[in-house]
Amino acid sequence: MDTSDNLIDGIKPARRYLYELSLSLIAYAVVLSLTLAIIIHYPGAAFWRPVIALLPMIPAASVCWVVIRQLHRVDELQRRLQFEALAFAFAGTALITFGYGFLENAGLPRLSMFSVWPVMAVLWVVGLVVNRRRYI
């Protein structure tokens, strides 16, 4: 087998993942923008506001589905690296959010739940970088 075939086979799943992830993220941005516009410009629809506000969760679930599919496509080493990075992100996010919760009791301002995901995402990336350095 030609080594270029292996290289192409390795690129195709990565491109497919980026394509699927990009579509899901674009759908999320579009739905989020539309729902925010509806909520801001039509404040009278009080009954439908929670339903409209939750609509971006549909493409957000699609993003999760794409990431999980990609985890099934990668080899065991990549899966292990992702698992360890996610475990680091989970534990780190728990410590940071619990710690800040205690600081809120001491008078610091309350933070929105929206701040949790960026913390977890940053720690996931940090975990990946640290784990990959062990194998390079």
MOVENUR-V893033 format. One record per residue. N is the residue number from 1. RES is the residue in one small letter. BURIAL is # if it has 16 or more other C-alpha atoms within 10 Angstrom, else .. Layout:
{{N;RES;BURIAL} {N;RES;BURIAL}}
//
This chain:
{{1;m;.} {2;d;.} {3;t;.} {4;s;.} {5;d;.} {6;n;.} {7;l;.} {8;i;.} {9;d;.} {10;g;.} {11;i;.} {12;k;.} {13;p;.} {14;a;.} {15;r;.} {16;r;.} {17;y;#} {18;l;.} {19;y;.} {20;e;#} {21;l;#} {22;s;.} {23;l;#} {24;s;#} {25;l;#} {26;i;.} {27;a;#} {28;y;#} {29;a;.} {30;v;.} {31;v;#} {32;l;#} {33;s;.} {34;l;#} {35;t;#} {36;l;.} {37;a;.} {38;i;.} {39;i;#} {40;i;.} {41;h;.} {42;y;.} {43;p;.} {44;g;.} {45;a;.} {46;a;.} {47;f;.} {48;w;.} {49;r;.} {50;p;.} {51;v;.} {52;i;#} {53;a;#} {54;l;.} {55;l;.} {56;p;#} {57;m;.} {58;i;.} {59;p;#} {60;a;#} {61;a;.} {62;s;#} {63;v;#} {64;c;.} {65;w;.} {66;v;#} {67;v;#} {68;i;.} {69;r;.} {70;q;#} {71;l;#} {72;h;.} {73;r;.} {74;v;.} {75;d;.} {76;e;.} {77;l;.} {78;q;.} {79;r;.} {80;r;.} {81;l;#} {82;q;#} {83;f;#} {84;e;#} {85;a;#} {86;l;#} {87;a;.} {88;f;#} {89;a;#} {90;f;#} {91;a;.} {92;g;#} {93;t;#} {94;a;.} {95;l;.} {96;i;.} {97;t;#} {98;f;.} {99;g;.} {100;y;#} {101;g;.} {102;f;.} {103;l;.} {104;e;.} {105;n;.} {106;a;.} {107;g;.} {108;l;.} {109;p;.} {110;r;.} {111;l;.} {112;s;.} {113;m;.} {114;f;.} {115;s;.} {116;v;.} {117;w;.} {118;p;.} {119;v;#} {120;m;#} {121;a;.} {122;v;.} {123;l;#} {124;w;#} {125;v;#} {126;v;#} {127;g;#} {128;l;#} {129;v;.} {130;v;.} {131;n;#} {132;r;.} {133;r;.} {134;r;.} {135;y;.} {136;i;.}}
//
